[in-house]
Amino acid sequence: MVVFTRPEGFDPAFRVAGCFLAFEGRFLLLQRAEHDKSFASHWGAPGGGIDAGESPAEAMLREIREETGLVFEVADLEELGAGYVTIDGAGKQFEYHMYRIRVDAEPELVLDQNEHQNHVWVTAEEALELPLVADMDECVREVWFR
């Protein structure tokens, strides 16, 4: 479950950053590898864990570079806020920092095949029809419809 106002007593075990890379009314989703232990073959925005000593923005730029081969600057990031996630049943909590980068031309991607098997540029409506990683549907709704 994800909420977009920090709950009282929220104690995240880790932090994550994700980015909606936007081009002409669509945004990039990456399909996780079939062998991925968490949500194999599901779709999600580029992103990943924030390392110790790293800001959410620095982590976002690193993850985009690692997952797509694209290089951006901090000034390219539009901060969209954070989601506060509680993993149902486990009680584990984490912060999900959301960003958007708008590009003027569809970029050439170089996917890390160990992590992702495919990519697609979709509208928010199209994204909601795909098998998404946990809580990505609520993040799409928060960013694109509210």
N, C-alpha and C positions, 0 to 999 in steps of 0.2 A: 504494500500500500504506500502511495506517495501523497504527501500534502505539500503545499507551497508556502505555508507559514510555519516557522520553526515551533514545534510543540514544546511545551514546558517540560523540562527534564530530559530533553532529547540528548542522547549520548552516543554519537556515531563511532563505530568501530573503525571506519575508514572513510575516505573521501574519494569521489570520482568526478571527472569532468567530461562533458559531452558537447558536441557542436553540430548544429544544423548548418551545413554548408549549402547556401541558397543560390540558385541560378534560375532566372526567368520563371518565378512562381513555383519552382520545384526545389526539393532539397535531397541531399544524398543520404541513402541508407546503404549499409554494408551488411552482407549476409555472412554470418559466422560460419566457420569451417564445420564440416560434418563431424569431425572428431572433437569439437569443442566440448568441454565438460559441463559448461553452463549454457544452456539454450542453443544447442547445436542446430545449425541451419536456420536460425531465426534472424530477423533483421533488426538493426539498431543504428543509431547515429555513430559516427566516429567518436572514440573516446576511450577512457580507461582510468586507472588508478592514479592518484596524486601521490608522488613519492615524497618521502621525508625531506623537508627543506625546500620544497617546490611549491610555488603558488598555483592556484587553480588555472590561471591563464598560462603559465609556463607549461604545466602538465598538458593542457589542451593543445598547445602548439606542438609539443613533442609527440603526442599521440596522433595528431593529424599527419605529421611527417612520417612516423613509423607505419601507420596503417594505409596511407594513400600516396606517399611520396611527395606530397604538396608542402610547400614552405610558405608560412605567413608570419607576420609580425604582430606583436601585442596590439598595435593600433588598428589592426584589421578585425579584432574581436569585438563583438557587441555583446555585452553581458546581459543575460536574460533572467538572472536570478537563480535560485537554488530550489531543489526539491529535497524533501526530507523523507527518506524511505525506511520503512520497517518491513523486513522480510517476514511474511506471514508464517506462523508456526515456530520460527526460529527465534523471534524476538531480536534479531540482529538489526542494527540501524546503521545507515550511512547517508552522507550528504551527496547530492548530485548537482554539481554546478553546471548550468546550461549557458551556452554561447551560440551566436550566429555569426557567420562570415558570409558576406554577399560577394559573389564573383561576377564579372562582366562577360566572361566567356566560359563555356563548359571546359573544365580542366582535364588534362590527360592524367589518369590515375595509374599508379603502380601499386597494386594491392600486395600485401604480405600474405601469400597463399597459405602460410601456417595459421593465420588468424581468420582470414576471410576468403570466401570462394567466389563472391560475386558482388556487384553493386548495381544500384538503380537510382534514377532521379525520379522522384514522385511528388505529387501534390499531397497535401495533408489527408485529403479524402482517400487517395489511393494507398497511402501508408497504413491507414486504419484497416484496410482489407488484408494486409499481410500478416503472417505470423511474426509478431514483434517480441523482442526481449521484454522481460517483466517491467511493467509500469511505463514503457515507452509510449503506449497509447495515451496515457494521461499527460505525459510531457508534450506530446504532439498537440493535444487539445489545448493545453495551457499556453503554448507558444503561438499556435496558428489560429485559434478560435476565440481566445479571451482577450 
